[in-house]
Amino acid sequence: MILLLGASGYIGQAFAHELERRGWPFVGLARREADYTRFDLLLEYLRAKQPELVINAAGYTGKPNVDACEAAWADTLLGNTLLPQTVAHACAALGIPWGHVSSGCIYSGAKVTVGGQTRAEKDLTRPELRALVEKSPASIHGYTEADEPNFSFRRPPCSFYSGTKALAEEAIAGIGRSYIWRLRIPFDELDGARNYLSKVQRYAKVYDNVNSISHRGDYARACLDLWERRAAFGIYNITNPGFVTTRQVVGLIEKILKPGRWFEFWSGDEEFYRTGARVPRSNCVMDVSKLLAAGVKIRPIDEALETSLRNWKPES
Ligand SMILES: NC(=O)c1ccc[n+]([C@@H]2O[C@H](COP(=O)([O-])OP(=O)(O)OC[C@H]3O[C@@H](n4cnc5c(N)ncnc54)[C@H](OP(=O)(O)O)[C@@H]3O)[C@@H](O)[C@H]2O)c1
């Protein structure tokens, strides 16, 4: 059986759904049943149950957004860095492979090719870069798994949340056999407070930037596909291939859902960070060549977005 930590969470539910769909036996464990954040209890549990794979979908995200993590440093560090380190050591002690839900939010910007030269650009809102995004998308490349995170405690500025996610990847590197599955801005067809497509519709003002994003179900499927194919352990970026601007997402919402309202945007970073957000946000483009080279199929971003909006299920 597969052991799923954090099964009650937004991403844990997607794994549970996909495991059920495949008919793969699994146990979803909650902290109130057995506190898996404690090394001794987790080790005892693993020794007794002997799962073939452990999935760590637990963590501390901050609600309603990462600003909340700034007022909860201890919980954020415990949930996002110390917990994966605990899982890594417990699994390594028993030789159990495991997968960790990491995040693409440890990067900022994209790699940009201009005049034959490629360089990392952390801020794609700069007008000349924004023009490239619109007119020459082929010159924008995502960060690969080999690129060092550039939105982290080592490469500030970053949010405390992103810092703890990047630190976790360092903390578990080289311990046992693990997948690091990087998710980015989850969305799907189910309206709700955690869905990016719902958030965009509920913001008083929308923040425009450029991002790769992950359909929640596609993400869980891709993670399990990697395991099923026995792909090499290591880091995988798992987003729907491509990138979108928030304005393009709003355009699709207007076209497909026809909300009959006007979307107002922040005038720019200066206004957004003065009034709309406390800490820097990660906005970035991810490269998924490694995932695709492993033989995993995942829909392009335009298709995943359009299908989600066409099958939209409003919250009652
Ligand atoms: N949602 C996103 O936008 C997003 C994007 C990229 C990456 N991620 C990553 O995905 C993972 C899951 O996120 P999520 O959005 O599913 O979060 P969530 O809905 O808040 O669920 C997280 C679950 O983790 C468990 N947990 C264990 N230790 C915790 C702690 N110290 N504080 C809070 N919860 C703790 C809880 O389950 P029990 O108490 O029932 O065991 C909780 O239900 C996290 O590692 C997050 O960094 C999320």
The ligand as a Tripos MOL2 file, in Angstrom:
@<TRIPOS>MOLECULE
LIG
   48    52     1     0     0
SMALL
NO_CHARGES

@<TRIPOS>ATOM
      1 N1         -1.6830   24.9160   -2.5770 N.am      1 LIG1
      2 C1         -0.6880   25.4980   -3.2480 C.2       1 LIG1
      3 O1         -0.8600   26.5640   -3.8580 O.2       1 LIG1
      4 C2          0.6440   24.8280   -3.3270 C.ar      1 LIG1
      5 C3          1.5360   25.1690   -4.3520 C.ar      1 LIG1
      6 C4          2.7820   24.5420   -4.4230 C.ar      1 LIG1
      7 C5          3.1290   23.6180   -3.4520 C.ar      1 LIG1
      8 N2          2.2530   23.3190   -2.4560 N.ar      1 LIG1
      9 C6          2.6730   22.3790   -1.4200 C.3       1 LIG1
     10 O2          1.7210   21.3390   -1.3380 O.3       1 LIG1
     11 C7          1.6980   20.8120   -0.0050 C.3       1 LIG1
     12 C8          0.2600   20.7140    0.4500 C.3       1 LIG1
     13 O3         -0.3250   21.9920    0.3680 O.3       1 LIG1
     14 P1         -1.9050   22.1740    0.4580 P.3       1 LIG1
     15 O4         -2.2250   23.3670   -0.3460 O.co2     1 LIG1
     16 O5         -2.5920   20.8900    0.1710 O.co2     1 LIG1
     17 O6         -2.0650   22.5320    2.0080 O.3       1 LIG1
     18 P2         -3.3320   22.2820    2.9620 P.3       1 LIG1
     19 O7         -4.5860   22.2260    2.1810 O.co2     1 LIG1
     20 O8         -3.2020   23.3010    4.0490 O.co2     1 LIG1
     21 O9         -3.0690   20.8380    3.5630 O.3       1 LIG1
     22 C9         -1.8680   20.5250    4.1900 C.3       1 LIG1
     23 C10        -2.0650   19.3530    5.1180 C.3       1 LIG1
     24 O10        -0.8030   19.1290    5.7250 O.3       1 LIG1
     25 C11        -1.0070   18.5580    7.0200 C.3       1 LIG1
     26 N3          0.0080   19.1560    7.8990 N.ar      1 LIG1
     27 C12         1.0720   18.5270    8.4260 C.ar      1 LIG1
     28 N4          1.8380   19.3340    9.1150 N.ar      1 LIG1
     29 C13         1.2550   20.5300    9.0500 C.ar      1 LIG1
     30 C14         1.5700   21.7870    9.6120 C.ar      1 LIG1
     31 N5          2.6470   21.9930   10.3720 N.pl3     1 LIG1
     32 N6          0.7340   22.8010    9.3380 N.ar      1 LIG1
     33 C15        -0.3620   22.6360    8.5460 C.ar      1 LIG1
     34 N7         -0.7110   21.4600    8.0060 N.ar      1 LIG1
     35 C16         0.1060   20.4240    8.2590 C.ar      1 LIG1
     36 C17        -2.4540   18.7840    7.4070 C.3       1 LIG1
     37 O11        -3.0510   17.5020    7.4030 O.3       1 LIG1
     38 P3         -3.4130   16.6580    8.7410 P.3       1 LIG1
     39 O12        -3.3400   17.5860    9.9000 O.co2     1 LIG1
     40 O13        -4.8000   16.1490    8.4480 O.co2     1 LIG1
     41 O14        -2.4340   15.5500    8.8020 O.co2     1 LIG1
     42 C18        -3.0280   19.5960    6.2530 C.3       1 LIG1
     43 O15        -4.3220   19.1770    5.8790 O.3       1 LIG1
     44 C19         2.5570   21.7650    0.8400 C.3       1 LIG1
     45 O16         3.8280   21.2180    1.0290 O.3       1 LIG1
     46 C20         2.6740   22.9950   -0.0440 C.3       1 LIG1
     47 O17         3.8680   23.7090    0.2010 O.3       1 LIG1
     48 C21         1.0180   23.8790   -2.3760 C.ar      1 LIG1
@<TRIPOS>BOND
     1     1     2 1
     2     2     3 2
     3     2     4 1
     4     4     5 ar
     5     4    48 ar
     6     5     6 ar
     7     6     7 ar
     8     7     8 ar
     9     8     9 1
    10     8    48 ar
    11     9    10 1
    12     9    46 1
    13    10    11 1
    14    11    12 1
    15    11    44 1
    16    12    13 1
    17    13    14 1
    18    14    15 2
    19    14    16 1
    20    14    17 1
    21    17    18 1
    22    18    19 2
    23    18    20 1
    24    18    21 1
    25    21    22 1
    26    22    23 1
    27    23    24 1
    28    23    42 1
    29    24    25 1
    30    25    26 1
    31    25    36 1
    32    26    27 ar
    33    26    35 ar
    34    27    28 ar
    35    28    29 ar
    36    29    30 ar
    37    29    35 ar
    38    30    31 1
    39    30    32 ar
    40    32    33 ar
    41    33    34 ar
    42    34    35 ar
    43    36    37 1
    44    36    42 1
    45    37    38 1
    46    38    39 2
    47    38    40 1
    48    38    41 1
    49    42    43 1
    50    44    45 1
    51    44    46 1
    52    46    47 1
@<TRIPOS>SUBSTRUCTURE
     1 LIG1         1 GROUP 0 **** ****
